[in-house]
Amino acid sequence: MAKDFDPRRLDVRRFADEGGELSSEHRLAGYPRLLAETDGGARERTVHWSARGELLNPNHVHPEIWLHLQAEAELPLVCQRCLQPVDVPLTVDRDFRFVPDEATAAAEDDEAEEDLLALSHNFDLLELVEDELLMEVPLAPRHDVCPEAVKMSAEDPDFAAAGGGRENPFAVPGRLKTGK
């Protein structure tokens, strides 16, 4: 059944109606915005994802169309504490309810606990996977414990040796005041 559905042009209603399931593993190179978060050397790493459609209340005038998405990847980022590479695991487990159009999604968004998306016959599921993983990227990635001790001072011995260690200019008025 999965071969009947194209994740780049997914008919979401049919996918939910048939209880469709898709899953795949793609190289990170296929997700350019996610790859841009790394140093570019992670092209061969993989993104794993799976999606399942569900139709609730199928005999109702407005049945509920759901997409259940799970995705995971591990990105090589830069630790913001020690500036060394750190592998950051990203995990997504989200449920989306599809509504007839953008206006309905906007109107119901404040009241709904779930994420709402506009129904489409050509929905790009891989773009949704990338969007959701991007939202999981931490603003300041860092190790739990850095592999090297983090230097906490900005002292530069070369700067001091080159005359950068001059006397504090505010010390001169202080000496004038005390007469020393």
C-alpha positions in Angstrom: 0.0 0.0 0.0 2.8 2.4 0.8 4.0 2.4 -2.8 0.7 4.0 -3.9 1.6 7.2 -2.0 4.2 9.7 -3.0 5.5 11.6 0.0 6.3 14.7 -2.2 2.8 14.8 -3.6 0.6 13.2 -0.9 -3.2 13.2 -1.3 -3.7 13.6 2.5 -7.5 12.7 2.4 -6.9 9.5 0.5 -3.9 8.6 2.7 -6.0 9.0 5.9 -9.1 7.3 4.3 -7.0 4.2 3.5 -5.1 4.3 6.8 -1.9 4.7 4.7 1.5 4.3 6.2 4.8 5.5 4.9 8.3 5.4 6.3 11.7 6.0 4.9 15.3 6.8 5.5 16.9 9.6 3.5 20.4 11.2 3.5 20.6 14.5 5.2 21.8 15.9 1.8 18.1 15.7 0.7 17.1 18.2 3.3 19.0 21.4 2.4 17.7 23.6 5.2 18.5 21.1 7.8 21.9 20.5 6.3 22.6 24.2 6.4 22.4 24.0 10.2 25.6 21.8 10.1 29.1 22.5 8.8 28.1 20.6 5.6 30.1 17.5 6.4 27.0 15.6 7.5 25.6 14.9 4.0 25.7 11.2 4.4 23.9 11.1 7.8 20.4 9.9 7.7 16.9 11.2 8.5 14.4 8.5 9.6 10.7 9.2 9.4 7.4 7.5 9.4 3.8 8.8 8.9 0.4 7.2 9.3 -2.9 8.6 8.2 -6.1 8.2 10.1 -9.7 9.2 9.3 -11.9 9.7 12.4 -15.7 9.8 12.1 -15.7 8.8 8.4 -19.5 8.9 8.1 -19.7 12.4 9.5 -20.3 15.4 7.2 -16.8 16.7 8.3 -14.7 13.7 9.2 -11.4 14.4 11.0 -8.3 13.8 8.9 -5.2 13.1 10.9 -1.5 12.6 10.1 0.7 11.1 12.8 4.4 11.9 12.1 7.6 10.6 13.7 11.1 11.6 12.7 14.6 11.5 14.0 18.0 12.6 12.9 21.4 13.4 14.6 23.0 16.6 13.5 26.7 17.5 14.0 26.6 21.0 15.4 29.0 23.3 17.3 28.9 23.4 21.1 28.3 27.0 22.2 30.3 26.4 25.4 33.6 24.8 24.1 33.2 25.4 20.4 33.9 21.7 19.6 31.7 19.5 17.5 28.7 18.0 19.3 26.2 15.4 17.9 22.6 16.6 18.7 19.8 14.1 18.4 16.5 15.5 17.1 13.2 13.7 17.6 9.7 14.5 16.4 6.5 12.9 17.4 3.6 15.1 16.3 0.0 14.7 15.3 -1.6 17.0 12.7 -5.3 17.5 11.9 -6.2 18.6 8.5 -8.9 21.1 7.9 -10.5 22.2 4.5 -8.5 25.4 4.0 -6.1 28.0 5.5 -9.0 30.2 6.7 -10.4 27.4 8.8 -7.0 26.5 10.2 -6.5 30.2 11.2 -10.0 30.3 12.8 -9.6 27.1 14.7 -6.0 27.4 15.7 -6.4 29.3 19.0 -9.0 26.7 20.2 -7.2 23.5 19.0 -4.6 21.7 21.1 -3.4 19.9 18.0 -1.5 21.3 15.1 -3.8 22.3 12.2 -2.8 22.2 8.5 -4.8 23.0 5.3 -5.9 19.9 3.4 -4.1 19.3 0.1 -4.0 16.7 -2.6 -0.3 17.5 -3.3 1.0 17.8 0.2 4.8 17.7 0.6 5.4 15.3 3.5 9.2 15.5 3.3 9.0 19.3 3.7 6.9 18.8 6.8 9.5 16.4 8.1 12.2 19.0 7.5 10.2 21.8 9.1 9.5 19.8 12.2 13.1 18.7 12.6 14.3 22.3 12.1 12.1 23.4 15.0 13.9 20.8 17.2 17.3 22.3 16.6 18.5 23.9 19.8 19.3 27.6 19.7 22.6 27.0 21.7 23.7 23.4 21.2 26.1 22.1 23.8 27.6 19.0 25.3 26.2 17.8 28.6 29.9 17.7 29.7 32.4 19.3 27.3 35.3 17.0 26.3 37.9 19.7 27.2 37.9 22.1 30.1 36.3 25.4 29.0 38.5 28.4 29.3 36.5 31.0 31.2 38.9 34.0 30.8 39.8 36.2 27.9 43.4 36.6 28.9 45.8 36.7 26.0 49.5 36.4 26.8 50.5 37.6 23.4 48.5 40.8 23.8 50.1 41.5 27.2 53.6 40.9 25.9 53.0 43.3 23.0 52.3 46.1 25.4 48.5 45.5 25.6 48.9 45.3 29.3 49.3 49.1 29.7 48.4 50.9 32.8 44.7 51.5 33.4 44.0 55.1 32.1 41.7 55.7 35.1 44.6 55.1 37.5 46.4 58.3 36.4 43.7 60.7 37.8 43.6 58.6 41.0 47.3 59.2 41.5 47.0 62.9 40.8 44.3 63.1 43.4 46.3 61.3 46.1 49.6 62.9 45.1 51.4 59.6 44.4 
